[in-house]
Amino acid sequence: MEASQTPPSRVPRCLRSSWTRALVEAGGRALQSRTSDGPRAAPAPPEHRSGFRGVPVPTDRLDEVDGDAVAQWVVDQYPAPSYPAVIIGSAHGSTAHLAAAMGAPWLPTGFDCEVAWVGGRAYDVEAAIQSGHTIASVIAEWNHGVGVRQVFDPVRHTDQPARELTFHVRWRELPPAYIEFLDQRLVSGAGVVVSADERTWLVLDPGRSISFQLGTPRAGLTWDRYQECLTSYWPEWAPYWPQAMQEGMWADSEAELGIEPDLLRCVRDWARAANHGAMVVGYDCASR
């Protein structure tokens, strides 16, 4: 199987410290290293924020958080002319290994990025919500058909949230580069597997295009234990959190790696119209 001669696109700036980028690159290398002896395991991606760190996107360059450019970069990691299947799903190491074993590309349902936060404080959740909402609004305005989830996590990343804010941009519809890839690069009858992270967490304004999440189930803690850790690590936290909890609509909802329901419908509709079988594989480990 010969590789496509199309030159790969450059890594978008917003992905330079992205966990999604690490997994996509690992999966792409795994498929390109396949031999006639069978699949090889996906190479282990570098540890997030360890030797893989980039400069956060400045607030005056939010146009660089470009979902279409990210989607094009993703499909460029898979240069073969055709594939027997495709996995569309949440960013998880097991998904990258499953895709490698199947000889299938993995197309993430969103991506994470860091944006600079000048003068931030890791314990000031109210300021994080306000600054994050302003940034997320610009990202959503620049990118059609996405949801933006801010994740503020001073437990796992200590004082890092005082310097930069983390956003998960999640597609609500298939981006153009994905549609072209699916239309042109899947063999007849190829299977479409949707891998969905079904873990939940407490979310501010779930279901809206812009939402906020304090902490994450990826910390391996229950919600109550997470709050205890916040108080222990950041004694200054106490005055800020009760006030933030009184504002807005908080509810248990899918966490940051969850799939937007509209995107799931788009994938199913595409598969049905293109006569490809589609199945959803969900996982829920150590939720809150």
C-alpha positions in Angstrom: 0.0 0.0 0.0 1.7 3.2 -1.2 1.5 6.4 0.8 0.0 9.5 -0.6 2.4 12.1 -2.0 0.4 15.0 -0.5 2.8 17.0 1.7 1.7 17.0 5.4 0.4 20.2 6.9 2.3 21.9 9.7 1.3 21.3 13.3 -1.2 24.0 14.2 0.1 26.3 16.9 -2.8 25.5 19.2 -1.7 21.8 19.3 1.9 22.3 20.3 1.3 21.2 23.9 -1.8 19.1 23.1 -2.4 15.5 24.4 -4.6 15.0 21.3 -1.6 15.8 19.1 0.5 13.2 21.0 -2.0 10.5 20.4 -2.7 11.3 16.8 1.0 11.3 16.0 1.5 8.0 17.8 -1.4 6.4 15.9 -0.1 7.8 12.5 3.4 6.4 13.1 1.9 3.0 14.1 0.0 2.7 10.9 2.9 3.8 8.7 5.2 1.2 10.4 2.8 -1.7 9.8 4.4 -4.6 8.0 3.1 -7.8 6.3 3.7 -9.6 9.6 0.8 -7.7 11.2 0.1 -4.7 13.2 2.5 -3.2 15.7 1.4 -1.6 18.9 1.0 2.1 18.9 4.2 3.9 20.0 3.8 5.3 23.5 3.1 9.1 23.2 5.2 11.4 25.3 4.0 12.3 28.7 1.7 15.3 28.6 3.5 18.4 29.8 6.8 16.6 30.1 9.1 17.2 27.2 6.2 18.0 25.0 5.4 21.5 26.1 4.6 24.4 23.8 4.0 28.1 24.3 0.3 28.8 25.0 -1.7 30.7 22.4 -1.7 34.4 23.2 -5.1 36.0 23.7 -4.5 38.3 20.8 -3.9 35.3 18.5 -7.0 33.2 19.1 -7.6 33.0 15.4 -4.8 30.3 15.6 -7.2 28.0 17.4 -8.5 26.8 14.0 -10.6 23.7 14.0 -10.5 23.2 10.3 -6.7 23.4 10.3 -6.5 20.9 13.1 -8.8 18.5 11.2 -6.7 18.8 8.1 -3.5 18.1 10.1 -5.2 15.0 11.6 -6.1 13.4 8.3 -2.6 14.3 6.9 -1.1 11.9 9.5 -2.7 9.0 7.5 -1.3 9.1 4.0 -2.3 5.7 2.7 -4.8 5.8 -0.2 -7.3 3.6 1.6 -8.2 2.1 5.0 -10.3 -0.9 6.1 -12.0 0.9 8.9 -11.9 4.2 10.9 -12.3 5.1 14.6 -13.9 8.4 15.4 -13.7 9.1 19.1 -12.5 10.6 22.3 -8.8 11.1 23.1 -7.8 8.0 25.1 -4.7 5.9 24.9 -6.7 2.7 24.5 -8.3 4.2 21.4 -4.9 4.7 19.8 -4.0 1.1 20.5 -7.3 -0.2 19.2 -6.9 1.8 16.0 -3.3 0.5 15.5 -4.5 -3.1 16.0 -7.3 -2.6 13.4 -5.0 -0.9 10.9 -7.5 2.1 11.1 -6.9 5.8 11.5 -8.2 7.5 14.6 -10.0 10.8 14.0 -10.5 12.7 17.3 -13.8 14.3 18.1 -12.1 17.4 19.4 -8.8 18.7 20.6 -7.3 20.4 23.7 -5.3 23.7 23.7 -3.8 26.1 26.1 -4.3 29.9 26.1 -2.2 32.3 28.1 -3.8 33.9 31.2 -1.9 37.0 32.3 -2.3 37.8 36.0 -4.2 34.6 36.8 -4.5 32.9 40.1 -4.9 29.2 40.5 -7.4 29.5 43.3 -9.6 32.2 41.8 -12.3 30.1 40.1 -14.6 33.1 39.5 -11.9 35.0 37.6 -11.1 31.8 35.7 -14.7 31.4 34.7 -15.0 35.0 33.5 -11.7 35.1 31.6 -12.3 31.7 30.2 -15.8 32.6 29.0 -14.4 35.6 27.1 -11.7 33.4 25.4 -14.1 30.6 24.7 -16.6 33.0 23.1 -13.9 34.1 20.6 -12.9 30.6 19.9 -16.5 29.6 19.2 -16.9 32.7 17.0 -13.9 31.7 14.9 -15.0 28.1 14.5 -18.3 27.1 13.1 -20.0 24.1 14.6 -18.0 23.5 17.8 -18.6 23.4 21.5 -15.9 24.8 23.8 -15.3 23.3 27.3 -13.0 25.0 29.7 -11.3 22.8 32.2 -9.8 24.5 35.3 -7.7 22.0 37.2 -5.4 23.3 39.9 -5.2 19.9 41.6 -3.4 17.9 38.8 -1.4 20.9 37.5 -0.8 22.9 40.7 0.0 26.5 39.7 -0.1 25.9 35.9 -3.7 27.3 35.7 -2.4 30.6 37.0 -0.5 31.0 33.8 -2.7 29.5 31.1 -6.2 28.2 30.7 -7.1 24.9 29.1 -9.9 24.5 26.5 -11.3 21.4 24.8 -12.8 22.3 21.4 -15.3 19.6 20.5 -16.8 19.3 17.0 -20.6 19.3 16.8 -20.5 18.4 13.1 -18.0 16.6 10.9 -15.3 19.1 9.8 -14.8 19.4 6.0 -11.4 17.5 6.1 -13.0 14.6 7.9 -15.9 14.4 5.4 -13.4 14.3 2.5 -11.3 11.7 4.2 -14.3 9.5 4.9 -15.7 9.9 1.4 -12.4 9.1 -0.4 -10.2 7.0 1.8 -12.4 4.2 3.2 -12.7 0.9 1.3 -16.2 -0.3 0.4 -17.9 -1.7 3.4 -15.4 -0.3 5.9 -16.6 -0.2 9.4 -17.0 3.1 11.4 -16.3 2.7 15.1 -17.2 5.6 17.5 -15.2 5.4 20.7 -17.0 7.5 23.4 -15.7 8.6 26.8 -18.8 8.4 28.9 -17.3 9.6 32.2 -19.2 12.5 33.9 -18.3 15.5 36.1 -19.9 18.6 37.5 -20.3 21.1 34.7 -21.4 24.7 34.5 -23.9 25.4 31.7 -23.8 21.8 30.2 -25.4 21.5 26.7 -24.5 25.0 25.7 -21.8 25.9 23.2 -19.6 27.2 26.0 -19.2 25.4 29.3 -16.9 25.2 32.3 -15.5 22.3 34.3 -13.6 22.5 37.6 -11.4 19.5 37.7 -11.7 16.3 35.7 -12.4 12.6 36.3 -9.0 11.9 34.8 -7.6 13.0 38.2 -8.8 9.6 39.5 -10.8 11.3 42.4 -14.4 11.5 43.3 -15.9 15.0 43.2 -16.0 15.3 47.1 -12.3 14.1 47.3 -11.4 16.6 44.6 -12.8 19.5 46.6 -10.9 18.3 49.7 -7.7 18.3 47.7 -8.4 21.9 46.5 -8.8 23.1 50.1 -5.6 21.3 51.1 -3.5 22.6 48.2 -5.0 26.0 48.1 -6.2 27.4 51.4 -7.1 30.6 49.6 -9.7 28.7 47.7 -12.4 28.6 50.3 -13.8 32.2 49.8 -14.1 31.8 46.0 -15.8 28.4 45.5 -19.1 28.9 47.3 -19.8 32.2 45.4 -19.0 30.5 42.1 -21.3 27.6 42.9 -24.2 30.0 43.4 -23.9 31.4 39.9 -25.1 29.7 36.8 -26.5 26.2 36.1 -24.3 23.4 37.4 -25.2 19.8 36.6 -23.7 16.4 36.2 -22.8 16.0 32.6 -20.3 14.3 30.2 -16.8 15.3 31.0 -14.4 17.1 28.7 -13.5 14.1 26.5 -17.2 13.3 25.9 -18.7 13.4 22.4 -21.1 16.1 21.4 -24.5 14.5 20.6 -24.9 16.4 17.4 -21.6 15.0 16.1 -22.7 11.5 16.9 -25.8 12.0 14.9 -23.7 13.4 12.0 -21.4 10.3 12.0 -24.4 8.0 12.0 -26.1 9.9 9.2 -22.9 9.9 7.1 -22.4 6.2 7.7 -26.0 5.4 6.7 -25.9 7.5 3.6 -22.5 6.0 2.5 -23.5 2.4 3.3 -21.0 1.9 6.0 -21.7 0.0 9.2 -21.3 2.1 12.4 -21.1 1.1 16.0 -20.6 3.0 19.3 -18.2 1.7 21.9 -18.5 3.6 25.2 -16.2 3.4 28.3 -16.7 4.8 31.8 -13.8 4.2 34.2 -13.4 5.8 37.6 -16.0 8.5 37.2 -16.8 10.9 40.0 
